[in-house]
Amino acid sequence: MGKKVLVVDDESSLRRMVAFALMQRGYEPELCETGMKGLQALEASKRENTPLDFAIVDVRLPDMDGLDLLKAIKADYPTIPVVIITGHGREQISDEVTHADAFLEKPFDMDELAKILDEMPEPKTQDLPKGRIEVTETYSAYVLVTLNPDINLMDVYRKLIKTEKVVFCDAVRGEDLMALVQAESPEKIKAVIEEGIKAIEGVADVASLNVDAPLTADNVADIIAAVDEAGGTENTKLRSRLVMGLIDFLDVLRDR
């Protein structure tokens, strides 16, 4: 099995070209078009004990600065070498690029990229859990997390995804985060929200929906009815954001 390479770039043509070149050389690429999806891929690789060996990250991403993603990888996954790629010269971007293991300016030759990866030191073994983590809890809640306007969404995401009992989270509608929480009891879910999620710096408000069975994005009426039946969201604007965020979030879960 070849080494796994995370490729994060919003240009579909470049992703395809890099993927083809890497596969020809025996690597296994995992492609992401946004920084958030890149973070999710990293977290999934950790949960499932299928570590990534390298990351290739574009500086300009649609949802975050690629250098912020670089910092996140170096902070949370320090064993993964990162190659930064950009259409701008090194002198036009932040000094943060010096934390990368390699730098390539677009357009670049695929042989040059392969040479960089081939010459990288062997990644150290990551401290990963033994085997894939299976979700066995029976109670679930969808939690909408709204943020203070001056907070960095990625900073909150990194803390949210590591919160106990949060099994998945994603950005919804460009400004909020939605999380799926699963636990052994409704009381435990409430404790996770009150003591874990609300305690994260930058969280402005939280709205949650406890469910007995998973929802799907196919029936908007069922989602609205579930929110109405659950109650507890007196703020009309927040209730609307919960409904719309749920629709987006369930679409993402369906595509996983």
N, C-alpha and C positions, 0 to 999 in steps of 0.2 A: 504494500500500500504506500502511495506517494505521500510526501509531506503536504500538509494542508495550508493553504494560503488564503487569508481573508483579503478581498479586494473591495475597497469602498470608494466608489466614484459615481457621480451622477450622469456621466456620459455613457449611454448604452452601447454605442459603437466601440468605445475604448474598453469597456468591461468585456465585451465579446472577444475583442482582439487579444486582450491580456489573457482571458480564460483559455482561448484556443492555443496561444503560445505556451502557456504553463502546462496544459494537458499534454502537448506534444513532447514536453521535457520531463514528464512523469510526475508533475505536481497535481494536487487536487484543489482547484480554486473554489472558494465560496464567495458569491457575488452579492454585494449590497449597494443600493443606490443612495442611501442616506446614512448619516452618522448614527442616528438612532437604531436603524436596523443593524448597523455594524456592532453597536454595543449589545444588542439582543443576541446576535450570533456569538459574540464572545461569552456572554453569560450562559447561553445554551451549551456551548462547548464545555464549559466548566461543570455545569449540572450533569451532563451526559457522559462526562469522562472521555471526551473526544477532543483533546486539546488541539488548538491551532498552532502551527509552527512559525508562521510569518504573517505580517499585515502590510498591505499596500494601501496608503491613504492619500486621497487628493486633498489639497489645502482648501479648495472652494467646494463646499457641500451645500445643498439647499436648505438644510435645517440647522446647521451648526458650523463653526469654524473647524476645519480639519486639524488645526493645531490644538484645539481643545480636545478633540478625540485622541490625538497623540498623547496629550498629558494624561487623559483617562486611562489609556492602555498602559502607559509607563507606571501609573500609580497602582492600578488594580491587577495588571497582568505583566509584571516587569520582565518575565522571561521571554516574551514575544518580541523579536526584532521588528522594527517598523521602518518601512521605506516610504518616504514622503514624495509625492509627485505633484507637480504644479505647472501651469502654463506661464507662470511669472518667474523671473529670476530670483535666486536666493536673496539678493540684496533688497528685493521689494517686499519680503515677508518678514514676519517677526523673528526675533532671535530664538524663539521657542523651537524653531526647526533644528537647532543644534542638538536637541534631545533625541532626534531621529537617528537611526542606525545607518541610514543612507538617504540620498536625495537625488531625484531625477527630474529634469526639466522637460516638459512636453514640447514638441513631440520627441519621443525617445525610441531607441531601437530595442526590439524585444530580446535580442541576444544580449544587449547590455543589462536589461532587467534580470534575465536568467543568470548572467554572470554574477550579479550582485547577490542573488539568492544562493547560488551554488557556493559562493565564497563566505557566506555568513557562518559564524561558529554554530555548532550544534546547539539548539535551544535546550536550556536546562529543563529537567522534569518539573512539571507544575504540580503544586500541591492540590490534587483534585480528589473528590470523594470517590470511594470505591463503588464502581458500578453506577448505573443510571438511577436517579431518584424517581421513584414512582409516587404519584399523588394518591394517597389512600383516604384522605379526609372526605367527609360526606356533606359538609356545609360550605356554601359558597356565598361570596358577596362581590358585587362590582362596585368599585370605589372611584368616584371622580375626585381628583385632586386639583384645585385651582391654586394658582401661584401668585405671590406678590409681584407687581409689575417690574420691579428692578432685579428680580432673581434670575439666575441662569438655569434654564430648564434642565440642561444636562446634569448639573450638580444635584438637583433634586431627584432626577431619574436614577442616578447612580446609587443614591441612598435608599430610594424606594424599592428598587429591584432586590436589594440586599435585606430588606425588612423581613423578619420572620413571617412565614405563611403567605407571603406574596409570591405567587407562582408565575405571574406574567404581568408586564405593564407596557404601555406604549403611549406616545404622544397622540392626542386627539384634537382636531380642529385648530392645530397650530399653537395653542396657548395653554392647554390643560394636559394633565396626565390621567390615564385610567388604569386601574390595577384590578386584577382578579385575585381575591384572597380566598384561600380554602383552609378550613380548620376543623377540629373535631367537635366543635359546638358553637352555637350562636354567641355565647358569652365570650369564647376565645376570639372570635372574629371582632367583636366589639372592643376587646382589650387591644387587639392588634391596631385597630383604627385609632383608638383614643391614646394609647401609650406609645405606639410606634409611628404611624403615619402622620398624625397631627403634630408630633414632636419634631418632625423634620424641619430644619430651618428653611424658611421661604414659603412654606405652605400657608396659604391665606384662608382656605375653607375646604371642607370635605363634605361630599354627599355620597351616600351609599345605598345600595339595593341588595338586600338579602334574598336569595332564591333557593327553592328546593330542587329545581332542575335547571340545567343550562338553557339560556336563551339563544335564539338565532336571529341573525340580521334580516331574515326573509320576511318577517311579519312585524312591521312597525307598530301596528295596533296592539300586538301583544306586549311589546316593550313599554308603550305608553300606559297600558292597563296595569302592568306590573309595577311601574313607578307610582301610579295613582293609588293602587291597592296598598303598597307599602307605606305611603305617607311619609311624614317626617321631614319633608323638604318644603318648608313654607315659602322660601324665597322662590318666586316664580321664575326669575332669570336663572337661578341655579338649577331648578328643576328642568328647565328647557335645555340647559347645557348638559345635564345628566342624560336626558333622552338622546340628544344628538350625539353626544360622546359615546354612548352605548352602541349606537348604530355603527359608528366608525370602528369602534373597538371590536365588535363582534365580526365585522368584515375581516379585520386583521386576523382574528383567531381562526376564522374559517379557512383562511389561506395558508395557515401554518402547516 
